[in-house]
Amino acid sequence: MTTFSKKELYLDRSTKPDKTTWTTLIGKYQTSDTRQSIGQAVNTFIPFFLLWYFMVLSLDYSYWLTLALSVPTAGLLVRIFIIQHDCGHGSFFKSRQANDYLGSVCGLLTLTPYYYWRKSHAIHHASAGNLEHRGIGDIYTMTVKEYLQQSKWGRLKYRFYRHPLILFGLAPALLFLVLYRFPHPDSKSWKRERASVGWTNLALAVAITGLSLTIGFKAFLLVQLPITLLAATLGAWLFFVQHQFEDTYWAKDGEWDYTLAALRGSSYYKLPKILQWFTGNIGFHHIHHLSPRIPNYLLEKCHEENPLFQQVVVLTLGSSFKTIFLSLWDEDQGRLVSFRELKSIPLPVAEEPVSG
């Protein structure tokens, strides 16, 4: 496959695919197949529970074996999250009730309140790449100008937040273990979604108590913690590379465009087949953002059968690591830059710093 630079492909709005054209192309992929959905659930949940059980048994032999087994188990938990993700978009089953039921079950395993996450993720899809609507369901990104206007303390906090050890280590763990246990203060009008946080916490308390009485609380932690922490890190990394790459798309409210946000602001993360399977084809993220109604098992087919959707930036496993230190959106150059690059960028005169 030929890879393209987004700057070459989309120099202005006139070069974007016509909406009527791409909506016609994706139409035939938007219907779920119940047999495929059930098959995917079976080949994900059964191996997950079996490996979890084997991890419990391995505690009697070597904890190194337990940790080794946690790697594929965490991969399956990521795949469960993708199924939850599809359920949240109403794309896994034709029935909304079936989607919500399975999505809620997935939410218990991923420690994610299903309805609450579904609401915030919908906001992400409606505003991805919009500079006026950052911070809900995405990784917060400052512009160069905003960063320069911060106080020293404000800059230090942002640098701390964007450090890889925080972004892919501490932050994901904090999000899934702690923050998802409480609804955000700004979500007071989300009655059903806020209730789902409480019900999820209650169900988790019951499940953890039952498992702890069966195998012991220490054994439960020794098995579950490495799975959760590794899966959270993998999930954070996937979400990062899907939108945080050099020639991504950001625009102000009046200039923001849905099609460009999908095809320019979402990458095609071309992974080895085994990793593509564990990540539920979410690497075809440009297709997913064009139409969240496409079930994950049809994303690759949609991509391969339509050359129009192949003209996007392709990230491989190797090239994706180059995105790690991209932290600021440079509006003048229209690309993400690192803190180190600030030294070589012609910068505007900074305004009075604001308190951070």
Rosetta blueprint (number, residue, H / E / L):
1 M L
2 T L
3 T L
4 F L
5 S L
6 K H
7 K H
8 E H
9 L H
10 Y L
11 L L
12 D L
13 R H
14 S H
15 T H
16 K L
17 P L
18 D L
19 K H
20 T H
21 T H
22 W H
23 T H
24 T H
25 L H
26 I H
27 G H
28 K H
29 Y H
30 Q L
31 T L
32 S L
33 D L
34 T H
35 R H
36 Q H
37 S H
38 I H
39 G H
40 Q H
41 A H
42 V H
43 N H
44 T H
45 F H
46 I H
47 P H
48 F H
49 F H
50 L H
51 L H
52 W H
53 Y H
54 F H
55 M H
56 V H
57 L H
58 S H
59 L L
60 D L
61 Y L
62 S L
63 Y H
64 W H
65 L H
66 T H
67 L H
68 A H
69 L H
70 S H
71 V H
72 P H
73 T H
74 A H
75 G H
76 L H
77 L H
78 V H
79 R H
80 I H
81 F H
82 I H
83 I H
84 Q H
85 H H
86 D H
87 C H
88 G H
89 H L
90 G L
91 S L
92 F L
93 F L
94 K L
95 S L
96 R H
97 Q H
98 A H
99 N H
100 D H
101 Y H
102 L H
103 G H
104 S H
105 V H
106 C H
107 G H
108 L H
109 L H
110 T H
111 L L
112 T L
113 P L
114 Y H
115 Y H
116 Y H
117 W H
118 R H
119 K H
120 S H
121 H H
122 A H
123 I H
124 H H
125 H H
126 A H
127 S H
128 A L
129 G L
130 N E
131 L L
132 E L
133 H L
134 R L
135 G L
136 I L
137 G L
138 D L
139 I L
140 Y L
141 T L
142 M E
143 T E
144 V H
145 K H
146 E H
147 Y H
148 L H
149 Q L
150 Q E
151 S L
152 K H
153 W H
154 G H
155 R H
156 L H
157 K H
158 Y H
159 R H
160 F H
161 Y H
162 R H
163 H L
164 P H
165 L H
166 I H
167 L H
168 F H
169 G H
170 L H
171 A H
172 P H
173 A H
174 L H
175 L H
176 F H
177 L H
178 V L
179 L H
180 Y H
181 R H
182 F L
183 P L
184 H L
185 P H
186 D H
187 S H
188 K L
189 S L
190 W L
191 K H
192 R H
193 E H
194 R H
195 A H
196 S H
197 V H
198 G H
199 W H
200 T H
201 N H
202 L H
203 A H
204 L H
205 A H
206 V H
207 A H
208 I H
209 T H
210 G H
211 L H
212 S H
213 L H
214 T H
215 I H
216 G L
217 F H
218 K H
219 A H
220 F H
221 L H
222 L H
223 V H
224 Q H
225 L H
226 P H
227 I H
228 T H
229 L H
230 L H
231 A H
232 A H
233 T H
234 L H
235 G H
236 A H
237 W H
238 L H
239 F H
240 F H
241 V H
242 Q H
243 H H
244 Q L
245 F L
246 E L
247 D L
248 T L
249 Y L
250 W L
251 A E
252 K L
253 D L
254 G L
255 E L
256 W L
257 D L
258 Y H
259 T H
260 L H
261 A H
262 A H
263 L H
264 R L
265 G L
266 S L
267 S L
268 Y E
269 Y E
270 K E
271 L L
272 P L
273 K H
274 I H
275 L H
276 Q H
277 W H
278 F H
279 T L
280 G L
281 N L
282 I L
283 G L
284 F E
285 H H
286 H H
287 I H
288 H H
289 H H
290 L H
291 S L
292 P L
293 R L
294 I L
295 P L
296 N H
297 Y H
298 L H
299 L H
300 E H
301 K H
302 C H
303 H H
304 E H
305 E H
306 N L
307 P H
308 L H
309 F H
310 Q H
311 Q L
312 V L
313 V L
314 V E
315 L E
316 T E
317 L H
318 G H
319 S H
320 S H
321 F H
322 K H
323 T H
324 I L
325 F L
326 L E
327 S E
328 L E
329 W E
330 D E
331 E L
332 D L
333 Q L
334 G L
335 R E
336 L E
337 V E
338 S E
339 F L
340 R H
341 E H
342 L H
343 K H
344 S H
345 I L
346 P L
347 L L
348 P L
349 V L
350 A L
351 E L
352 E L
353 P L
354 V E
355 S L
356 G L
